[in-house]
Amino acid sequence: MCINISGTPTAPLRHHTFKTQMCAPALIQHFDCNEILANEHFGFRCKSSTELASFNLINDILMALNTKLLVGGIFCDLRKAFDCVDHEILLAKMYQYGIIGKSHELITSYLEDRSQRVSITSKSKPYYSEWEPIKQGVPQGSVLGPLLFIIYINDLPQTTNPLANLVLFADNTSMIVKSTDPTDFNNTTQRNIINADRWFKTNSLSLNTDKTHLLQFHTKSDQIKDLQVYYCNE
């Protein structure tokens, strides 16, 4: 089973490929020159990598442990994040970031008038579902799709700062919480979860609770604190 996505059932896909090739370099230059993208982003960026994201995350944890701080990590996984991007919210954010006029119209046309259908291949003949319009999500497997996604979540760090340090890589969000006081550590961790969850829901995204984890880091000589942290009353 596969899902084929194109501009419309009859429109040539190369039309959208051409738009992508035009938009991506200009968007990257605009966001880089104006230093718009948050420093917490490590995915889909020039001169960045999973290694650099891992280094920043581990270094933050070790520095906290070396200074005798309580430190924990909230590791969030989102459900079908790329498929849940709300087009109206994305376009509003891009306008706020200075993508206006013809550039904004071009991105709008890139997202609109797309359809998808399911194709089932069998030995006898292929079967197709009806074409249905795509009302949300960014095209995966494209040059522009990942860039649009990091633009979409670019304001997430504003929700957690200064309560936590973030490391963002694609749809994976890591939040590091530190404190000297056990009660403050527990409360700050809880507030971060609440604030992040509120931001996700406001932006039509949802946590995958089965793959979202809270970890407390400590040395062999440290005593593990009993955290009373809840999500959705659980």
Secondary structure, 3 states (H helix, E strand, C coil): CEEEEECCCCCCCHHHHHHHHHHHHHHHHHHHHCCCCCCCECCCCCCCCHHHHHHHHHHHHHHHHHCCCEEEEEEEEECCHHHHCEHHHHHHHHHHCCCCHHHHHHHHHHHCCCEEEEEECCCCCCEECCCEECCECCCCCCCHHHHHHHHHCCCHHHHHCCCCEEEEECCEEEEEEEECCHHHHHHHHHHHHHHHHHHHHHCCCCECCCCCEEEEECCCCCCCCCCCCCCCCC
